[in-house]
Amino acid sequence: MGTTRYTGAETGRVFPVMNHVRVTLATGVGQGNGGTSLPCGGCWIQPLLGNTATVRLAVGEAASATVGIDLPYVSATVQGQPTFVPIDDVSKLYFYSSDADAVIDILYVG
């Protein structure tokens, strides 16, 4: 592991850089980073408050009403916990919701 210097101090720890992308579904479907490759070391996914239906997540294939897992959803005014996905590229994430313009936030390790 490399050595990183922080204001005169040395540490063997390398702190990851966190980044964010937002996916807005078009006609109920969407893909992480709009389908453009975005390498990462894992990500936390959370549907935004205001979505009116559950969002489904699939990895490596299109999500649908029958494909994928439900992301935590409580209501349009109560937010569920974020879901961590250990993945190497944000574009491998696919979303589906009956809320045609649902919004999902993705916080990823870059």
C-alpha positions in Angstrom: 0.0 0.0 0.0 1.3 3.5 -0.8 2.1 6.2 1.6 0.0 9.3 1.5 1.0 12.6 3.2 -1.6 14.9 4.9 -0.3 18.2 6.2 3.0 16.8 7.3 1.7 13.5 8.7 2.3 10.2 7.0 -0.2 7.4 7.0 -0.4 4.1 5.1 -4.1 4.5 4.7 -5.5 5.7 1.4 -8.8 7.4 1.7 -11.3 6.7 -1.1 -12.9 9.4 -3.1 -16.7 9.5 -2.9 -18.7 10.7 -6.0 -22.4 11.0 -6.8 -24.6 10.4 -9.8 -28.4 10.7 -10.1 -30.6 8.6 -12.3 -34.0 9.9 -13.4 -36.1 7.1 -15.0 -37.6 7.7 -18.4 -40.8 5.8 -18.9 -40.0 3.8 -15.8 -36.6 2.5 -16.7 -33.0 3.7 -16.3 -29.4 2.7 -16.1 -26.6 3.8 -13.9 -24.6 6.8 -15.3 -26.9 6.8 -18.4 -25.2 3.6 -19.6 -21.7 5.2 -19.8 -19.0 3.1 -18.1 -18.1 4.5 -14.7 -15.6 2.3 -12.8 -16.1 2.2 -9.0 -15.4 0.2 -5.9 -19.0 -0.2 -4.8 -21.9 2.1 -4.3 -24.8 3.0 -2.0 -28.2 3.4 -3.8 -31.2 5.3 -2.5 -34.4 6.3 -4.2 -35.3 9.9 -3.5 -38.1 11.2 -1.3 -41.1 12.0 -3.5 -41.0 8.8 -5.6 -44.5 7.3 -5.6 -43.6 3.7 -6.0 -41.0 1.1 -5.2 -37.8 1.1 -7.4 -36.4 -2.3 -8.6 -32.7 -2.9 -9.1 -31.0 -5.4 -11.3 -27.3 -5.9 -12.0 -26.0 -6.6 -15.5 -29.5 -6.9 -17.1 -32.5 -4.7 -17.5 -34.8 -4.5 -14.4 -38.5 -4.9 -14.9 -41.7 -5.6 -12.8 -40.4 -9.3 -12.5 -36.6 -8.9 -12.7 -34.5 -7.4 -9.9 -34.9 -6.7 -6.2 -37.0 -4.0 -4.5 -35.0 -1.2 -3.0 -36.2 -0.1 0.4 -39.3 2.1 0.1 -41.5 3.4 2.9 -43.5 6.2 1.4 -43.1 9.3 -0.7 -42.4 11.2 2.6 -40.4 8.6 4.6 -37.0 7.5 3.2 -35.7 3.9 3.5 -32.1 2.9 4.2 -29.6 3.1 1.4 -28.6 -0.2 -0.2 -24.9 -1.1 -0.7 -23.9 -2.9 -3.9 -20.3 -4.2 -4.2 -19.9 -3.6 -7.9 -17.1 -2.4 -10.2 -19.0 -0.2 -12.6 -22.0 2.1 -12.0 -23.3 1.5 -15.6 -24.1 -2.2 -14.6 -27.0 -1.0 -12.5 -30.4 -1.1 -14.0 -33.6 0.4 -12.5 -37.4 -0.1 -13.0 -40.4 1.5 -11.3 -44.1 2.0 -12.1 -43.3 5.7 -11.0 -42.3 6.6 -14.6 -40.0 9.5 -13.5 -38.6 8.1 -10.3 -35.2 9.5 -9.2 -32.4 7.4 -7.6 -29.2 8.7 -6.0 -26.0 6.7 -6.3 -23.0 7.4 -4.1 -20.0 5.5 -5.3 -16.4 5.0 -4.3 -14.3 6.3 -7.2 
